[in-house]
Amino acid sequence: MSISVEENPMTAAAALHDPAGRYPAYDFSRPAQLGRESTRHLEAAFESFARLWSSQLTAKVRVRAHLSLEGVELVSYEEYAATLPGTTAMVTGSFADRDEPCVVQFGLDSALLWVVQMMGGRSTSLPEARTFTPIELALVRNLMDGTFEHLHASLGGLLPGEPRFAAVHYNPQYMQVISAAAAVIVARYTMRLGETETTATVMLPASAVVDRLAATGSDASAVHSAQHTLDQVRSTPLEVTLRLAPLTIGAGQVLDLAPGDLLRLPHPETTPYELVAGGTHLARATPGSRGSRLTFRITTTHEETI
């Protein structure tokens, strides 16, 4: 019996040294990324919002609603808009003293189903998507006022204030309230309304959230002070050396050294030694002993003069 072995031309060693195999491609058009702790913080906040929004829809629309968070990401608005349908409901919420809004997005067919249910109708399927009539817009606005309250309650200090209903946009490509290259934080949801399943998203301007998100990090609770800095400096390990005056000899003399040779040091017996740390002279000290260990006693310290 014969066994044939086919060798892979890309060996493990070659793959290890192949830059394309070792390092993932880096997208310089999107240098900003969310840290792991920041992502977990946002996910917890957006999951809390999902529970509140589900309860609101269930109570107002009278259809059991459930939202599950699919993920949170940091992208440009252009990338976010490219993932949305050409026609959809994008409800913007404005913040006081800020130009960039937040957005709660959902399908027009989902919103029309909400309207049918709120008006006392019954529907087991999503109606055909279309823009809102004035009456439908008023009902959706009333519903979204509560939704923005839940968003503010869930994200709390991550938002620059409580968002207020501003407008409804139907085309994400033509929404001119934020630039295409602006970084945004997007939470994506799967929304179940009775027997139907759709999607929804929440978009927040990164410029309004990232700084507040960093301020809530694990190290943000520690109040920085000069005393903390001093304590860190005092506890830093530092190697010190007790040094005699140096002796200069020729290279040939060094090569001729042998066991038993004596070298006369230029350091006087009564002169203290130099205490040195990292090449910096700290003090003068005299050697001594305590039990079986060598010691030294500080005699004078060097003071810097400006």
C-alpha positions as CSV (number, residue, x, y, z in Angstrom):
1,M,0.0,0.0,0.0
2,S,1.4,3.4,-0.9
3,I,0.4,6.8,0.6
4,S,0.8,10.0,-1.3
5,V,1.1,13.3,0.4
6,E,0.3,16.5,-1.4
7,E,2.3,19.5,-0.1
8,N,0.7,22.8,0.3
9,P,2.9,25.5,-1.4
10,M,2.0,27.9,1.4
11,T,3.8,26.4,4.4
12,A,3.1,27.5,8.0
13,A,6.4,29.4,8.1
14,A,5.6,31.2,4.8
15,A,2.1,32.2,6.1
16,L,3.7,33.5,9.3
17,H,6.0,35.8,7.3
18,D,3.4,36.8,4.8
19,P,2.2,40.3,5.8
20,A,-1.2,39.8,4.1
21,G,-1.7,36.6,6.2
22,R,-0.5,38.0,9.5
23,Y,-2.1,41.5,9.5
24,P,-5.7,42.3,8.5
25,A,-6.3,45.1,6.0
26,Y,-6.6,48.5,7.7
27,D,-9.2,50.9,6.3
28,F,-7.7,54.4,6.5
29,S,-11.0,55.9,5.5
30,R,-12.4,54.7,8.8
31,P,-9.6,55.0,11.4
32,A,-11.9,55.5,14.4
33,Q,-13.1,52.3,16.2
34,L,-15.1,51.7,19.3
35,G,-13.2,50.0,22.2
36,R,-14.5,46.8,23.7
37,E,-15.7,48.5,26.9
38,S,-17.3,51.3,25.0
39,T,-19.1,48.8,22.8
40,R,-20.4,46.8,25.8
41,H,-21.6,50.1,27.4
42,L,-23.5,51.1,24.2
43,E,-25.0,47.6,23.8
44,A,-26.4,47.6,27.3
45,A,-27.9,51.0,26.8
46,F,-29.4,50.1,23.4
47,E,-30.8,46.8,24.8
48,S,-32.5,48.9,27.6
49,F,-34.0,51.1,24.9
50,A,-35.2,48.0,23.0
51,R,-37.2,46.8,26.1
52,L,-38.7,50.3,26.6
53,W,-39.6,50.7,23.0
54,S,-41.1,47.2,22.8
55,S,-43.3,48.0,25.8
56,Q,-44.4,51.3,24.3
57,L,-45.4,49.7,21.0
58,T,-47.2,46.9,22.6
59,A,-49.3,49.4,24.7
60,K,-49.9,51.9,22.0
61,V,-50.3,49.7,18.9
62,R,-52.0,46.8,20.8
63,V,-49.9,44.2,19.0
64,R,-47.2,42.3,20.8
65,A,-43.9,43.9,19.8
66,H,-40.4,42.6,20.5
67,L,-37.1,44.1,19.5
68,S,-33.7,42.3,19.7
69,L,-30.4,44.1,19.3
70,E,-28.3,42.7,16.4
71,G,-25.2,44.9,16.9
72,V,-23.7,48.3,17.4
73,E,-21.1,49.8,15.0
74,L,-19.3,53.0,14.2
75,V,-19.5,53.9,10.5
76,S,-19.8,57.0,8.3
77,Y,-23.3,58.3,7.6
78,E,-22.7,57.4,3.9
79,E,-22.1,53.8,4.8
80,Y,-25.1,53.7,7.1
81,A,-27.4,55.3,4.4
82,A,-26.2,52.7,1.9
83,T,-27.7,49.8,4.0
84,L,-31.2,51.4,4.2
85,P,-34.0,51.0,1.7
86,G,-34.4,53.8,-0.9
87,T,-37.7,54.8,0.8
88,T,-38.1,54.5,4.5
89,A,-39.1,56.4,7.6
90,M,-36.3,58.3,9.2
91,V,-37.5,60.3,12.2
92,T,-34.9,62.9,13.3
93,G,-34.6,64.1,16.9
94,S,-32.8,67.4,17.5
95,F,-30.6,68.4,20.4
96,A,-30.4,71.8,21.9
97,D,-27.3,73.8,20.7
98,R,-26.3,71.0,18.3
99,D,-26.8,70.7,14.5
100,E,-26.4,66.9,14.2
101,P,-29.6,65.0,15.0
102,C,-30.2,61.5,16.1
103,V,-32.4,59.2,13.9
104,V,-34.8,56.4,14.6
105,Q,-35.4,54.5,11.4
106,F,-38.0,51.9,10.6
107,G,-39.9,50.7,7.5
108,L,-42.9,52.7,6.2
109,D,-44.9,49.5,6.1
110,S,-44.3,48.9,9.8
111,A,-45.4,52.5,10.7
112,L,-48.6,52.1,8.6
113,L,-49.3,48.9,10.5
114,W,-49.0,50.9,13.7
115,V,-51.4,53.5,12.4
116,V,-54.0,50.9,11.4
117,Q,-53.8,49.3,14.8
118,M,-54.0,52.6,16.7
119,M,-57.1,53.6,14.7
120,G,-58.9,50.4,15.8
121,G,-58.2,48.4,12.6
122,R,-56.9,44.8,12.5
123,S,-54.2,43.6,10.1
124,T,-52.2,40.4,10.0
125,S,-49.7,41.6,7.3
126,L,-47.7,44.7,6.6
127,P,-49.5,47.1,4.3
128,E,-47.8,48.5,1.1
129,A,-45.2,51.1,1.9
130,R,-46.0,54.7,1.1
131,T,-45.4,58.2,2.6
132,F,-47.6,59.4,5.5
133,T,-50.8,61.4,5.1
134,P,-51.1,64.4,7.5
135,I,-53.2,62.4,10.0
136,E,-50.9,59.4,9.8
137,L,-47.9,61.8,10.4
138,A,-49.6,63.2,13.5
139,L,-50.1,59.8,14.9
140,V,-46.5,58.7,14.2
141,R,-45.2,61.9,15.7
142,N,-47.2,61.4,18.9
143,L,-45.7,57.9,19.1
144,M,-42.2,59.1,18.5
145,D,-42.3,61.7,21.2
146,G,-42.5,58.9,23.7
147,T,-39.8,56.9,21.8
148,F,-37.3,59.8,22.1
149,E,-38.1,60.0,25.8
150,H,-37.2,56.3,26.1
151,L,-34.0,56.8,24.1
152,H,-32.9,59.6,26.5
153,A,-33.8,57.5,29.5
154,S,-31.8,54.5,28.3
155,L,-28.7,56.3,27.1
156,G,-28.7,59.0,29.8
157,G,-25.5,60.9,30.1
158,L,-24.3,59.6,26.7
159,L,-26.5,62.1,24.9
160,P,-26.0,65.8,25.0
161,G,-29.6,66.3,26.0
162,E,-33.1,65.0,25.5
163,P,-33.9,64.7,21.8
164,R,-37.0,66.4,20.5
165,F,-39.0,65.4,17.4
166,A,-37.8,67.4,14.4
167,A,-39.0,65.9,11.2
168,V,-39.7,62.8,9.1
169,H,-37.5,62.1,6.1
170,Y,-38.2,59.4,3.5
171,N,-35.0,59.1,1.6
172,P,-31.7,58.5,3.5
173,Q,-29.6,59.7,0.5
174,Y,-31.2,63.1,0.5
175,M,-31.3,63.8,4.3
176,Q,-29.2,67.0,4.4
177,V,-28.9,67.3,8.2
178,I,-25.6,65.5,8.5
179,S,-22.6,65.2,6.1
180,A,-21.9,62.0,4.3
181,A,-18.4,61.6,5.9
182,A,-19.6,62.2,9.4
183,A,-19.0,59.3,11.9
184,V,-22.2,57.9,13.4
185,I,-23.0,55.2,15.9
186,V,-25.6,52.8,14.6
187,A,-27.7,50.2,16.6
188,R,-29.5,47.6,14.4
189,Y,-32.6,45.8,15.6
190,T,-34.8,43.0,14.5
191,M,-38.4,44.0,15.2
192,R,-41.2,41.5,15.5
193,L,-44.8,42.8,15.4
194,G,-47.2,39.9,16.0
195,E,-46.4,37.5,13.2
196,T,-44.4,39.9,11.0
197,E,-40.7,40.6,11.3
198,T,-39.0,43.8,10.1
199,T,-35.9,45.8,10.9
200,A,-35.2,49.1,12.6
201,T,-32.1,51.2,13.4
202,V,-31.1,54.0,15.7
203,M,-28.4,56.4,14.6
204,L,-26.5,58.8,16.9
205,P,-23.9,61.4,15.8
206,A,-20.5,60.1,17.1
207,S,-19.3,63.6,17.8
208,A,-22.0,64.0,20.5
209,V,-21.5,60.6,22.1
210,V,-17.8,59.5,21.9
211,D,-16.4,62.0,24.4
212,R,-19.2,61.3,26.9
213,L,-18.7,57.6,26.4
214,A,-15.0,57.9,27.2
215,A,-15.8,59.8,30.3
216,T,-17.9,56.9,31.6
217,G,-15.0,54.4,31.3
218,S,-13.6,52.3,34.1
219,D,-10.9,54.8,34.8
220,A,-13.1,57.9,34.7
221,S,-14.3,57.4,38.3
222,A,-10.7,57.8,39.6
223,V,-10.3,61.5,40.2
224,H,-6.9,62.6,39.0
225,S,-4.9,64.8,41.2
226,A,-1.3,65.9,41.8
227,Q,-1.2,63.7,44.8
228,H,-2.0,60.6,42.7
229,T,0.8,61.5,40.3
230,L,3.2,62.0,43.2
231,D,2.2,58.6,44.6
232,Q,2.8,56.9,41.3
233,V,6.2,58.5,41.0
234,R,7.1,57.5,44.6
235,S,6.2,53.9,44.0
236,T,8.1,53.5,40.7
237,P,11.1,51.1,41.0
238,L,14.5,52.8,40.6
239,E,17.9,51.1,40.5
240,V,20.6,53.0,42.4
241,T,24.4,52.4,42.2
242,L,27.1,53.3,44.7
243,R,30.1,54.3,42.5
244,L,33.8,55.0,43.1
245,A,35.8,57.5,41.1
246,P,36.5,55.9,37.7
247,L,39.9,54.6,36.7
248,T,41.1,55.1,33.1
249,I,43.6,52.5,31.8
250,G,44.7,51.4,28.3
251,A,43.2,48.6,26.3
252,G,46.4,46.7,26.3
253,Q,46.5,46.8,30.1
254,V,43.0,45.4,30.2
255,L,44.0,42.5,27.9
256,D,46.9,41.7,30.2
257,L,44.8,41.5,33.3
258,A,45.1,38.2,35.2
259,P,43.8,36.8,38.5
260,G,45.7,38.3,41.4
261,D,46.5,41.7,39.7
262,L,46.0,44.8,41.8
263,L,44.7,48.1,40.4
264,R,45.2,51.3,42.3
265,L,41.9,53.3,42.3
266,P,42.1,57.1,42.2
267,H,39.3,57.3,44.9
268,P,40.7,58.6,48.2
269,E,39.8,56.4,51.2
270,T,38.2,59.2,53.1
271,T,36.1,60.5,50.2
272,P,32.4,59.4,50.1
273,Y,31.2,57.4,47.1
274,E,28.7,58.8,44.5
275,L,25.1,57.5,44.6
276,V,23.9,57.4,41.0
277,A,20.5,56.5,39.4
278,G,20.3,56.3,35.6
279,G,23.5,58.4,35.1
280,T,22.2,61.1,37.4
281,H,24.2,61.9,40.6
282,L,21.8,61.9,43.5
283,A,24.0,62.1,46.6
284,R,27.3,61.2,48.3
285,A,27.4,58.2,50.7
286,T,29.8,56.2,52.8
287,P,29.8,52.4,52.8
288,G,29.0,50.3,55.9
289,S,27.4,47.1,57.0
290,R,24.5,45.9,59.0
291,G,24.8,42.2,60.0
292,S,25.6,40.3,56.8
293,R,24.4,43.0,54.4
294,L,26.3,46.0,53.0
295,T,24.8,49.4,53.6
296,F,25.7,53.0,52.9
297,R,25.0,56.2,54.7
298,I,23.9,59.4,52.9
299,T,26.3,62.2,53.7
300,T,25.2,65.0,51.3
301,T,22.6,65.4,48.5
302,H,22.9,67.2,45.2
303,E,20.5,70.1,44.8
304,E,19.7,71.4,41.4
305,T,20.2,75.1,40.8
306,I,18.2,77.1,38.1
